Amino acid sequence: MKKHIVRVKWTLLLLLVLLVIQSPLNAFAAGSATGPVITNVTPADHATVYTSMPRITAKLQDTGSGINVATIQVKVNGFATPFQYNVNTGMVAAATAGLPNGTYQLTIDVSDTAGSPAEQWKSMFSVSVDAGAGKIEYLALGDSLAAGMSPYKILGLGYTDMLAENIHSFGYLGEFNKNHTYPGYTTQDVLNDIQNNAVAPNGKTIQQNIASAGVITLDVGANDFIGQLSPAYSLDPNVVPALIQQISTNTGLIISAVKQLNPTVNIYIMGYYDAFHNFPLTALQKQQFTVVLDYLNQALTGVAVQTGAIFVPTGAAVAADYGNNLPNPLDIHPSELGYRAIADAFWNVMKTSYAWPLDSTLTAGSIASSSLTLNWTSANGGASDYKIYNGTSEVATVSGSVFNQQVNGLLSDTSYTFKVEAKLPNGLWTTNGPTITAKTQATSSSADHTIPQINQLTTKEISDRITSAGTSAAITIDVTEYDDIRLPGTVGELLQQANKALVIKSSGQSVTIPFSVLNDLSKLGSGDEWKAAQLKISLKAIQGSTEGGLVSAANLASGASIKQNGLLYEFDLTLESTAGKTIRLDRYNAPVTLRYTLVSDNTDTSLLGIYYLNESLKQWEYVGGKLGIADGSIETSLSHNSKYAVLEYKKTYKDVPADHWAFHTIQRLSAIHVIEGVNSQQFNPAQTTTRAQFVTMLVHALGIQPTGAHTAFTDVSEGAWYSEAIAGAVQAGIIKGFDERHFVPNVTITREQMAILLVRAYEYKTGKLLETSDMLLQYKDADQVSSWAQTEVNKALGAELMQGPDKNTFVPNGLTVRAEAAQAIYNLIEK
């Protein structure tokens, strides 16, 4: 009995000791909270980002007393970075800008409301941006999917980051930008941002980033859809048609707005996947979502076709593993695996544009008179086959392990343009493979109808050449060796009987002369001394310092950067009598076509033109220039003998920076001399445009030549700078004036007036009448369009010559500024 009592006492004593010991420990623990926990930080430690403006995100996990927002500090290399904190998700997001290439230290600090600090986050990341030639900027637009929201409301890496990595791995990425992606964004939000030129947290405007982008991805519309769901995830069938229309219309407007800012950018639209597949829904709800999903994807496919964008289906990629790709049954966002599946779906479509490395080459060797051997570098991604083209004709297909091909059966002394394309593992063929133009060796007896290099031909020799030319539209004389050729004065008559033209060729350059021009020149000689007259035709290169000095002088005079492509050539067509007298035509009665083979260099071909040397004024004057993309040529019509050169005219203005939405349009129109600045340094893009100014731009764009005619307008004086342009436009039927006697040239042109002139200009240019449309009905202010302008405004909208400033209004009486007028002229030229 005593033993039991002793045991009880000892047990009670032990418990008492434990309680005494534990009480201070508990008191100590209660007064020492651990503070918040910083997790899910991007960029990750030692990560490399391909942007100078990385978005920093982190999850601040509350451990009890709440986050003290005032204590949050995000620093890069010790400098505080502005941030936003979402109290609902605990996410902090900080924007950076202008970080040069290098390594950076990231620190994040935060305390709770009780004053307990988190363990400081400290990591390193590197910035790697490549502004080299050929590199592209990748811009992501859209909602939380583009931003990289996880299934658990954590911002991090999404499919856009993975796409950037893919483009970088193929050597094309210059910089990646996802600073215009926002969770919760609808199609209307994205459209508003573009129209209002929203500024990202890093200070860059969306229009600036669009204008400089080489590729854009767009995912948007999910929040339009989610906004129509009830708390029980049901969708009213009656709202579905309007919802689909809203999403497709806004998406189309987004793409159109992007294309206005950057006409050549590649845009990829993300298709919808079944985000609700794992949700606890009824079979009927799931069926309804599937039907709506199909309709939405069909609508977006149609938008892509209409706007020139590319639709990327993602449904099958996500469906391949719903469990791992969409792990949260109450959230639509993918996991990292899911984002990778979406990125792979995009890349499967996109990589055909990036499969060839920037330094890819196609070379020609072992060149003989009828054959040569092509050699090329390999494509990225493991090509299964290569296809070789001569122009547009397929020459051969070889396996992916073969990098050369002999081409036989070629004509001697002839230039050919070859191209190679790769078949990728996904079965798609590339479209941007390397090209080369090579010329076969000449032989003593050419089998084609080109006349050999000689400097004189008789009537019989011309007749023989015409016969051997068969059905060809012209006979060709190569004067490379002699610079000129002498032909009988009756050569025009011989060619007229055969309905053929004459082509004079010299080192890849050529001039095509109609027989009527030759006849006109021959008729100028009368009398005995001209009976045996000869036509002398010269096309020769001029190498010296004269034209180089003139190019430099033109640079100074115009304020533009002017660069010569190839050599200066002189074309001269004369009639020579037996006594040595010469006669020239002042102007040709029919177009004589000058064709240049371009020299491969770093010039921007869209800014190239053919200029003639006005020797009396010692200046270059623009003639024209139509690019031949397939064979690397440029041609234009001549009206007189002169010296000609191909020049790149790169004009910039201080008030139109490279990130201005109209920069490329203004530079292109300046290069073809359709528009010019208010002075050599300023364009004044926001200045309103008068009726006279717009008509002058139209006339220049259409190539309408002055005729010396006058108009009946009493307010257009004969000596006014715009009088010839207005007279030409009247004769072409483009303008009619306010009334028979007045044009009011100095009044600012309205948008509805501009629409009328654009439609008439288009119909003059093409010779076709535009069909009317009812597109004006989509605008709320359609009733404000004047009755006399409604037909033309509808035509202009239908032909995409114009569009409203936003999706709801056309603003018919709005005043047109110079940048808008330039864009309208550009739209006309591109049609």
C-alpha positions in Angstrom: 0.0 0.0 0.0 2.8 2.4 0.9 4.6 1.6 -2.4 1.5 2.6 -4.3 1.2 5.9 -2.4 4.9 6.7 -3.1 4.4 6.0 -6.8 1.4 8.4 -7.0 3.4 11.1 -5.2 6.3 10.8 -7.6 3.9 10.8 -10.6 2.2 14.0 -9.4 5.6 15.6 -8.7 6.8 14.8 -12.1 3.7 16.3 -13.7 4.1 19.4 -11.6 7.7 19.8 -12.7 6.7 19.3 -16.3 4.0 22.0 -16.0 6.4 24.4 -14.4 9.0 23.8 -17.1 6.4 24.0 -19.9 4.8 27.2 -18.8 7.8 29.4 -19.5 8.4 27.7 -22.8 4.8 28.3 -23.9 5.1 31.9 -22.8 8.3 32.3 -24.8 6.8 30.6 -27.9 3.7 32.8 -27.7 5.8 35.9 -27.9 8.0 34.9 -30.8 6.0 34.5 -34.1 8.0 33.3 -37.1 6.7 36.1 -39.4 5.5 35.7 -43.1 7.1 33.2 -45.5 8.3 34.3 -48.9 7.8 31.7 -51.6 7.3 31.2 -55.4 9.6 33.9 -56.4 10.2 34.7 -60.1 12.7 35.1 -61.6 13.9 32.0 -59.8 17.4 31.9 -58.2 20.1 31.9 -60.9 17.5 32.1 -63.7 18.2 33.9 -67.0 15.5 36.2 -68.3 15.3 37.5 -71.9 13.9 40.9 -71.2 15.3 44.2 -69.9 12.0 44.7 -68.0 11.5 41.5 -66.0 8.3 41.2 -63.9 9.2 40.1 -60.3 6.5 38.1 -58.5 6.4 36.4 -55.1 3.9 34.8 -52.8 3.8 36.3 -49.3 2.4 33.6 -47.0 0.7 35.0 -43.9 1.5 32.9 -40.7 -1.1 34.5 -38.4 -1.3 38.2 -37.7 -1.6 39.5 -41.3 0.8 41.1 -43.8 2.0 44.6 -43.0 1.9 46.0 -46.6 3.9 49.1 -45.5 6.9 46.8 -44.8 7.1 45.2 -48.2 10.3 46.0 -50.0 11.4 44.6 -53.4 14.9 45.6 -54.3 17.1 44.9 -57.3 20.8 45.5 -56.6 19.7 47.4 -53.5 17.4 49.8 -55.3 13.7 49.8 -54.4 11.3 48.7 -57.2 7.7 49.8 -57.3 5.3 47.0 -56.6 1.6 46.0 -56.3 0.2 43.7 -53.6 -3.0 41.7 -53.9 -4.4 41.1 -50.5 -6.7 38.3 -51.8 -4.0 36.2 -53.3 -1.0 37.3 -51.3 0.9 38.0 -54.5 3.3 40.9 -54.8 4.3 42.0 -58.4 7.1 44.5 -59.1 7.9 46.0 -62.5 11.4 46.8 -63.7 12.6 48.6 -66.8 15.8 49.3 -68.7 18.0 46.7 -67.0 21.2 46.2 -69.1 22.6 42.8 -69.7 24.2 41.4 -66.5 23.6 39.7 -63.2 21.4 41.2 -60.5 20.6 40.5 -56.9 17.0 40.4 -55.9 15.9 40.9 -52.2 12.4 40.8 -50.8 11.5 41.9 -47.2 8.2 41.9 -45.4 6.9 41.8 -41.8 3.5 40.9 -40.3 1.3 43.3 -38.4 2.9 42.1 -35.1 6.3 43.3 -36.3 7.8 39.8 -37.0 9.9 39.9 -40.1 10.1 37.2 -42.7 13.4 35.6 -43.5 14.8 37.9 -46.2 14.6 36.5 -49.7 17.9 36.8 -51.5 18.6 35.4 -55.0 20.4 36.2 -58.3 19.1 36.5 -61.8 20.6 37.4 -65.2 19.3 39.6 -68.0 20.2 38.6 -71.5 18.8 40.8 -74.3 20.1 40.6 -77.9 19.6 43.5 -80.2 21.5 42.0 -83.1 20.4 42.0 -86.7 17.5 39.7 -87.4 16.6 39.3 -83.7 12.9 39.8 -82.9 10.9 41.1 -80.0 8.2 38.8 -78.6 5.2 40.6 -77.1 2.6 38.7 -75.1 -0.9 40.1 -74.8 -3.8 38.7 -72.8 -5.1 37.6 -69.5 -3.9 35.5 -66.6 -2.9 32.6 -68.9 -0.4 34.9 -70.7 0.7 36.3 -67.3 1.4 32.8 -65.9 -1.2 32.3 -63.2 -0.9 28.9 -61.5 -3.9 26.7 -60.5 -3.4 28.1 -56.9 -3.4 31.8 -57.7 0.3 32.2 -57.9 1.9 34.3 -60.6 4.9 32.7 -62.2 6.0 31.1 -65.4 3.4 30.5 -68.1 3.3 29.3 -71.7 4.6 32.7 -72.9 7.8 32.4 -70.9 8.3 28.9 -72.3 7.7 30.2 -75.9 10.3 32.9 -75.3 12.7 30.2 -74.3 12.0 28.2 -77.5 12.5 31.3 -79.7 15.8 32.0 -77.8 17.0 28.4 -78.3 16.6 28.8 -82.0 18.7 32.0 -82.0 15.9 34.5 -82.9 14.9 36.1 -79.6 15.9 39.7 -79.1 13.7 40.5 -76.1 10.5 39.1 -74.4 7.8 41.3 -73.0 4.7 40.3 -71.1 4.2 43.5 -69.2 0.8 44.0 -70.9 -0.7 40.8 -69.6 -3.2 41.1 -66.7 -5.3 38.5 -64.8 -9.0 39.2 -65.3 -8.6 41.0 -68.6 -11.4 40.7 -71.1 -11.3 41.3 -74.9 -12.7 44.8 -74.3 -9.9 45.5 -71.7 -7.2 44.6 -74.2 -8.8 46.6 -76.9 -9.2 49.6 -74.6 -5.5 49.4 -73.7 -4.5 49.6 -77.3 -6.9 52.4 -78.2 -6.0 54.4 -75.1 -2.2 53.6 -75.5 -2.0 52.2 -72.0 1.3 52.4 -70.1 2.7 49.3 -68.6 4.1 49.4 -65.0 7.6 49.7 -66.5 6.6 53.0 -68.3 6.4 51.6 -71.9 3.2 52.2 -73.8 1.4 49.3 -75.5 1.5 51.0 -78.9 5.3 51.4 -78.6 5.7 47.7 -77.8 3.3 46.6 -80.6 5.1 48.7 -83.2 8.5 47.1 -82.4 7.3 43.5 -82.0 8.3 40.8 -84.4 5.8 38.3 -83.0 2.7 38.6 -80.8 0.7 36.0 -79.0 -2.8 36.8 -77.9 -5.0 34.8 -75.4 -8.1 36.6 -74.4 -11.8 35.9 -74.0 -11.9 33.5 -71.1 -13.0 36.3 -68.8 -15.7 37.4 -71.2 -17.0 33.9 -70.8 -16.5 33.5 -67.1 -18.3 36.8 -66.5 -21.5 35.3 -67.8 -21.4 32.2 -65.5 -23.7 31.9 -62.5 -22.2 30.9 -59.1 -23.2 27.4 -59.9 -21.3 27.5 -63.2 -24.4 27.5 -65.4 -24.6 29.6 -68.6 -27.8 31.1 -70.0 -28.1 29.7 -73.6 -29.7 33.0 -74.7 -26.5 34.9 -74.1 -24.3 32.5 -76.0 -24.7 34.0 -79.5 -24.1 37.5 -78.3 -21.1 36.4 -76.2 -19.5 34.6 -79.1 -20.1 37.7 -81.3 -18.6 40.0 -78.7 -15.4 37.9 -78.3 -14.9 37.4 -82.0 -15.6 41.1 -82.9 -13.3 42.4 -80.2 -10.6 40.0 -81.1 -10.8 41.1 -84.7 -10.7 44.8 -83.7 -7.6 44.0 -81.5 -5.8 42.4 -84.4 -6.8 45.2 -86.8 -5.5 47.8 -84.3 -2.2 45.8 -84.0 -1.9 45.5 -87.8 -2.3 49.3 -88.1 0.6 49.8 -85.8 2.7 47.0 -87.2 1.5 45.7 -90.5 4.1 42.9 -90.9 4.0 41.4 -87.3 3.1 37.7 -86.9 0.1 37.3 -84.6 -0.9 34.0 -83.0 -4.3 33.6 -81.4 -4.6 31.0 -78.6 -7.6 28.6 -79.0 -9.7 27.6 -76.0 -9.3 24.4 -74.1 -11.8 22.7 -71.8 -10.9 24.5 -68.6 -13.9 23.1 -66.7 -13.2 19.4 -67.5 -12.3 18.5 -63.9 -14.9 20.8 -62.2 -17.7 19.0 -60.2 -20.3 19.8 -62.9 -23.3 17.9 -64.1 -23.1 16.0 -67.4 -25.5 18.6 -69.0 -23.2 21.5 -67.9 -20.2 19.8 -69.3 -22.0 19.1 -72.6 -23.0 22.8 -72.8 -19.5 24.0 -72.2 -18.2 21.6 -74.9 -20.6 23.0 -77.5 -19.8 26.6 -76.6 -16.1 25.8 -76.7 -16.4 24.5 -80.2 -18.4 27.5 -81.4 -15.8 29.9 -79.9 -12.9 28.1 -81.5 -14.7 28.2 -84.9 -15.4 31.9 -84.5 -11.7 32.7 -83.6 -10.5 30.6 -86.5 -12.7 32.7 -88.8 -11.3 35.9 -87.2 -7.7 34.6 -87.8 -8.4 33.9 -91.5 -10.0 37.3 -92.0 -7.3 39.3 -90.3 -4.2 37.4 -91.4 -3.5 36.1 -87.9 -2.8 32.4 -87.1 -5.1 30.4 -84.9 -3.4 27.9 -82.5 -5.6 25.1 -81.2 -4.7 24.0 -77.6 -7.6 21.8 -76.7 -6.0 18.5 -77.6 -2.7 19.4 -76.0 -4.4 20.0 -72.6 -6.8 17.1 -73.0 -3.9 14.7 -73.4 -3.5 14.7 -69.6 -6.3 16.5 -67.8 -5.3 15.2 -64.4 -1.8 16.7 -64.4 -2.4 19.6 -66.8 -5.4 21.0 -64.8 -4.8 19.7 -61.2 -7.1 22.0 -59.3 -10.7 20.9 -59.9 -12.0 24.4 -59.0 -9.6 26.5 -61.1 -9.2 26.9 -64.8 -5.4 27.6 -64.8 -2.9 24.9 -66.0 0.0 23.6 -64.0 3.5 24.0 -65.3 3.0 20.8 -67.3 -0.2 22.2 -68.7 1.5 25.4 -69.7 4.3 23.4 -71.3 1.6 21.5 -73.3 0.1 24.8 -74.5 3.6 26.2 -75.3 4.3 23.1 -77.3 1.1 23.6 -79.3 2.1 27.1 -80.1 5.7 26.1 -81.0 4.5 23.3 -83.2 2.9 26.0 -85.4 5.5 28.8 -84.9 8.7 27.0 -85.4 8.5 26.8 -89.1 9.4 30.5 -89.1 12.4 30.0 -86.9 13.8 26.6 -88.0 16.5 28.2 -90.1 19.3 29.8 -88.0 20.0 33.5 -88.8 23.3 32.6 -90.3 21.9 29.9 -92.6 23.5 29.9 -96.0 22.8 28.4 -99.4 25.9 28.5 -101.7 26.5 27.5 -105.3 29.7 25.9 -106.5 31.1 23.9 -109.4 29.3 26.3 -111.8 29.3 25.2 -115.4 27.3 26.3 -118.4 24.5 23.9 -117.7 24.9 22.8 -114.1 26.0 23.7 -110.6 26.1 22.3 -107.1 24.1 23.7 -104.2 25.3 23.4 -100.6 23.4 24.5 -97.5 23.6 24.6 -93.7 21.3 22.5 -91.6 18.0 23.7 -90.1 17.2 23.6 -86.4 15.0 21.0 -85.0 16.1 17.9 -86.9 14.8 18.2 -90.5 13.6 14.9 -92.0 13.8 16.2 -95.6 15.0 19.1 -97.6 13.3 20.4 -100.8 15.2 22.4 -103.4 13.5 25.0 -105.6 14.5 26.7 -108.8 12.3 29.8 -108.6 8.9 28.2 -107.8 9.7 24.9 -109.4 10.8 22.0 -107.3 14.1 20.6 -108.3 14.6 17.7 -105.8 13.8 16.3 -102.4 16.6 14.8 -100.3 16.9 13.3 -96.8 17.6 15.4 -93.8 21.2 14.1 -93.6 22.0 15.4 -97.1 23.2 19.0 -97.5 24.1 19.3 -101.2 22.4 18.8 -104.5 23.7 19.0 -108.1 21.3 20.8 -110.5 21.5 19.9 -114.2 19.8 21.0 -117.4 20.4 24.7 -116.9 20.7 27.3 -119.8 24.1 28.9 -120.3 24.8 32.5 -119.2 21.6 32.6 -117.3 20.8 33.7 -113.7 18.7 31.4 -111.5 17.4 31.9 -108.0 17.4 28.8 -105.8 15.9 28.1 -102.4 15.9 25.3 -99.9 13.2 24.4 -97.4 13.1 21.9 -94.5 10.5 19.4 -93.5 10.3 19.5 -89.7 9.4 16.6 -87.4 5.8 17.9 -87.1 5.4 17.3 -90.8 5.3 21.0 -91.7 7.6 22.6 -94.3 9.5 25.8 -93.6 8.9 28.9 -95.7 11.9 31.1 -95.0 14.8 28.9 -96.1 18.0 30.5 -97.5 18.2 31.6 -101.1 20.9 32.3 -103.6 21.0 33.7 -107.2 23.7 32.2 -109.4 24.6 32.6 -113.0 25.7 29.8 -115.2 28.8 30.0 -117.4 28.5 31.4 -120.9 29.2 29.2 -124.0 30.3 30.2 -127.5 27.0 28.9 -128.9 24.0 29.7 -126.7 20.8 27.8 -127.4 18.4 30.4 -126.2 17.1 33.4 -128.1 19.5 35.9 -126.5 21.5 37.7 -129.1 25.3 37.2 -128.6 27.5 40.0 -127.3 28.3 42.1 -130.4 28.1 45.8 -131.1 26.3 45.8 -134.5 23.6 43.8 -136.1 22.3 43.8 -139.7 18.6 43.7 -140.8 19.0 40.0 -141.7 20.5 39.2 -138.3 17.7 41.0 -136.6 15.1 39.1 -138.6 16.9 35.8 -137.8 16.9 36.5 -134.1 13.2 37.4 -134.3 12.5 34.1 -135.9 14.5 32.1 -133.3 12.8 33.9 -130.5 9.6 32.1 -131.3 6.7 33.1 -129.1 8.9 35.1 -126.7 7.6 38.7 -126.2 11.1 40.2 -126.9 14.5 39.6 -128.2 17.5 40.3 -126.0 20.8 41.8 -126.8 23.6 41.6 -124.2 25.9 44.6 -124.3 27.9 43.9 -121.2 31.2 43.6 -123.1 30.7 46.5 -125.5 28.4 48.8 -123.4 26.3 49.6 -126.6 24.8 48.2 -129.7 24.1 49.7 -133.2 21.0 48.5 -135.0 19.4 49.3 -138.4 17.0 52.3 -138.2 14.2 50.0 -139.3 14.6 47.7 -136.3 11.4 49.1 -134.8 9.4 48.2 -137.9 10.8 44.6 -137.9 9.8 44.2 -134.2 6.4 45.7 -134.8 5.7 43.1 -137.5 6.5 40.4 -135.0 4.8 42.3 -132.1 8.0 42.0 -130.0 9.9 44.4 -127.8 13.7 44.8 -127.6 15.6 44.0 -124.3 19.1 45.5 -123.8 20.9 43.7 -121.1 24.2 44.5 -119.2 25.5 42.6 -116.2 22.1 41.7 -114.8 20.5 45.1 -115.5 18.1 45.4 -118.5 16.0 47.9 -120.4 12.9 46.8 -122.3 12.0 49.1 -125.2 8.7 48.9 -127.0 8.9 49.0 -130.8 6.8 52.2 -130.9 9.6 54.1 -129.1 12.1 52.9 -131.7 9.8 53.9 -134.5 9.3 57.4 -133.1 13.0 57.9 -132.9 13.7 56.7 -136.4 11.0 59.1 -137.8 12.9 62.1 -136.5 15.6 61.7 -139.2 14.6 63.1 -142.6 16.7 63.6 -145.7 19.3 61.6 -147.6 21.8 61.6 -144.7 19.3 59.8 -142.5 18.3 57.1 -144.9 20.9 54.7 -143.6 20.8 56.0 -140.1 21.4 53.6 -137.2 20.0 53.3 -133.7 22.6 53.4 -131.0 21.5 51.9 -127.7 23.8 52.1 -124.7 23.5 50.6 -121.1 26.7 50.9 -119.3 27.9 51.1 -115.7 29.6 54.3 -114.5 32.2 53.8 -111.8 33.7 56.8 -110.2 33.4 59.3 -107.4 30.8 61.6 -109.0 27.7 59.7 -108.0 29.2 59.0 -104.5 29.6 62.7 -103.9 26.1 63.3 -105.1 24.8 60.7 -102.7 26.6 62.5 -99.8 25.2 65.8 -101.0 21.7 64.3 -101.1 22.1 63.1 -97.6 22.8 66.6 -96.4 20.1 68.2 -98.4 17.3 65.9 -97.4 18.2 65.0 -93.9 17.8 61.4 -94.8 20.2 58.4 -94.8 20.7 57.6 -98.5 22.6 54.5 -99.5 23.4 53.3 -103.0 22.6 49.7 -104.0 24.9 48.6 -106.9 26.3 50.8 -109.6 25.1 53.9 -111.5 24.0 53.0 -115.0 23.6 55.3 -118.0 20.9 54.5 -120.6 21.1 56.3 -123.9 18.9 55.8 -127.0 20.0 57.9 -130.1 19.6 58.0 -133.8 22.9 58.5 -135.7 23.2 59.7 -139.3 25.9 58.6 -141.7 27.4 62.1 -141.2 27.7 61.5 -137.5 24.8 63.7 -136.4 22.7 62.4 -133.4 19.0 62.9 -132.4 17.3 61.9 -129.1 13.7 61.7 -128.0 12.8 64.3 -125.4 10.3 61.8 -123.9 9.2 58.3 -124.7 5.7 57.9 -126.0 5.4 54.5 -124.2 7.0 53.2 -121.0 10.5 51.9 -121.3 11.2 49.5 -118.4 14.4 49.6 -116.5 15.2 46.6 -114.4 17.9 46.3 -111.8 19.3 43.2 -110.1 19.7 44.2 -106.5 23.0 43.7 -104.6 22.6 41.7 -101.4 23.6 44.0 -98.5 22.0 45.4 -95.4 19.6 47.8 -97.1 15.9 47.8 -96.3 14.3 46.7 -99.6 11.0 48.4 -98.7 12.9 51.7 -98.8 14.6 51.2 -102.2 13.7 53.2 -105.3 15.2 54.0 -108.7 16.4 57.6 -109.1 17.7 59.5 -112.1 20.6 61.9 -112.0 19.4 65.4 -112.8 22.8 66.7 -114.0 21.8 70.3 -114.5 20.6 70.5 -110.8 23.2 68.0 -109.5 20.5 66.1 -107.6 18.7 62.7 -107.6 15.1 62.6 -108.6 12.8 59.7 -107.7 11.4 57.7 -110.6 9.7 54.7 -108.9 10.4 51.2 -108.1 8.5 47.9 -108.0 10.2 45.1 -106.2 10.5 41.6 -107.6 10.6 39.6 -104.4 11.2 36.2 -106.1 14.2 37.2 -108.2 15.7 40.1 -106.1 15.0 42.8 -108.7 13.5 46.3 -108.8 12.0 47.9 -111.9 10.3 51.1 -113.0 9.2 52.9 -116.2 11.5 55.5 -117.8 10.4 58.5 -119.9 13.8 59.7 -121.0 17.5 59.0 -121.4 19.5 59.5 -118.2 21.8 58.1 -115.6 20.0 55.9 -113.1 20.8 54.3 -109.7 19.0 52.3 -107.0 19.0 54.2 -103.7 17.8 53.4 -100.2 16.1 56.4 -98.8 15.8 56.1 -95.0 14.1 59.2 -93.7 13.4 59.8 -90.0 11.9 62.8 -88.1 12.6 63.9 -84.6 8.9 64.0 -83.7 8.2 60.5 -85.1 10.4 58.2 -83.0 10.8 54.5 -83.8 8.1 53.5 -81.3 5.5 55.9 -82.8 2.5 53.9 -84.2 2.9 55.4 -87.6 6.8 55.3 -87.8 7.1 52.6 -90.4 4.2 54.0 -92.5 5.7 57.5 -92.6 9.2 56.1 -93.4 7.9 54.0 -96.2 5.8 56.8 -97.7 8.8 59.1 -97.4 10.9 56.6 -99.3 8.5 56.6 -102.2 8.2 60.4 -102.0 4.5 60.5 -101.4 4.8 62.5 -98.2 7.3 64.8 -96.7 7.9 66.6 -93.4 6.9 70.2 -92.6 10.7 70.6 -92.7 13.7 68.3 -92.9 13.6 67.5 -89.2 9.9 67.6 -88.3 6.8 65.7 -89.6 4.3 67.1 -87.1 2.1 63.9 -87.1 -0.6 65.5 -84.9 -1.2 68.5 -87.2 -4.5 68.5 -89.1 -4.4 67.8 -92.8 -6.0 70.2 -95.3 -7.9 69.1 -98.4 -5.1 70.3 -100.7 -2.5 68.4 -98.7 -4.4 65.1 -98.8 -5.2 65.4 -102.5 -1.5 66.1 -103.2 -0.5 62.9 -101.3 -3.1 60.9 -103.3 -1.9 62.2 -106.6 1.7 61.3 -105.7 0.7 57.9 -104.5 -1.2 57.1 -107.7 1.6 58.5 -109.9 -0.7 60.9 -111.7 1.5 63.2 -113.8 0.9 66.9 -114.2 -0.6 67.8 -117.6 -0.6 71.6 -117.4 -4.4 71.7 -117.3 -6.3 74.1 -115.1 -9.4 73.7 -113.0 -12.5 75.8 -112.8 -12.1 76.3 -109.1 -11.8 80.0 -108.4 -10.1 79.4 -105.0 -7.2 77.3 -106.6 -4.8 79.9 -108.0 -2.6 78.9 -110.9 0.6 79.3 -109.1 -0.4 77.6 -105.9 1.9 74.7 -104.8 -1.1 72.3 -105.0 -2.7 73.5 -108.2 -1.2 70.8 -110.5 -2.1 68.0 -108.1 -5.7 69.3 -107.8 -5.9 69.6 -111.6 -4.6 66.0 -112.0 -7.1 64.7 -109.5 -10.0 66.4 -111.2 -9.0 64.9 -114.6 -8.8 61.5 -112.9 -12.3 61.9 -111.5 -11.1 61.7 -107.9 -12.3 65.2 -106.8 -15.2 67.4 -107.7 -15.0 70.2 -105.2 -17.5 71.6 -102.8 -19.4 73.0 -105.8 -18.5 73.7 -109.4 -16.5 76.8 -108.5 -14.9 76.1 -105.1 -12.6 73.4 -103.7 -11.7 75.1 -100.4 -8.1 73.7 -100.4 -7.0 75.1 -97.1 -9.9 73.7 -95.0 -9.1 70.6 -92.9 -10.4 67.4 -94.4 -12.9 65.4 -92.5 -13.0 61.7 -92.1 -16.0 61.2 -94.3 -14.5 63.4 -97.0 -11.3 61.4 -96.8 -13.3 58.2 -97.3 -14.8 59.5 -100.5 -11.4 60.4 -102.0 -9.9 57.1 -100.9 -12.7 55.1 -102.6 -12.4 57.1 -105.9 -8.6 56.8 -105.8 -8.9 53.0 -105.3 -11.4 52.7 -108.2 -9.1 54.9 -110.4 -6.1 52.8 -109.5 -7.6 49.4 -110.0 -10.2 50.2 -112.7 -12.8 48.3 -110.6 -15.8 49.6 -108.7 -15.8 48.8 -105.0 -18.9 46.9 -103.8 -20.9 48.8 -101.2 -21.4 47.3 -97.7 -23.5 47.9 -94.6 -20.5 48.1 -92.2 -21.4 51.6 -91.2 -24.3 50.1 -89.2 -21.9 48.8 -86.6 -21.1 52.3 -85.5 -23.3 54.2 -83.1 -22.8 57.5 -84.9 -23.7 56.1 -88.3 -26.6 58.6 -88.5 -24.1 61.4 -88.4 -22.6 60.5 -91.7 -23.8 62.9 -94.4 -26.2 61.3 -96.9 -23.9 62.2 -99.8 -21.1 60.3 -98.1 -22.8 57.2 -96.9 -22.1 55.0 -99.9 -18.4 55.8 -100.1 -17.9 55.5 -96.3 -19.5 52.0 -96.5 -17.2 51.1 -99.4 -14.1 52.4 -97.6 -15.0 50.4 -94.5 -15.7 47.2 -96.6 -12.4 47.5 -98.4 -10.5 48.2 -95.2 -9.3 51.5 -96.5 -10.5 53.0 -93.2 -11.9 52.0 -89.9 -13.4 53.8 -86.9 -11.1 55.2 -84.1 -12.8 52.6 -81.9 -15.3 49.8 -82.4 -18.3 52.0 -81.6 -17.8 55.2 -83.5 -16.7 56.3 -87.0 -16.5 60.1 -86.2 -17.4 61.2 -89.8 -16.8 64.9 -89.1 -13.6 64.3 -87.1 -10.6 66.2 -88.4 -7.8 64.1 -89.9 -4.2 64.5 -88.6 -1.1 64.0 -90.7 -0.3 60.6 -89.2 -3.8 59.3 -89.9 -3.7 60.6 -93.5 -0.4 58.9 -94.0 -1.9 55.6 -92.8 -4.9 56.0 -95.1 -2.6 56.6 -98.1 -0.5 53.5 -97.1 -3.7 51.4 -96.9 -4.5 52.5 -100.4 -1.1 51.7 -101.8 -1.0 48.2 -100.2 -4.4 47.3 -101.8 
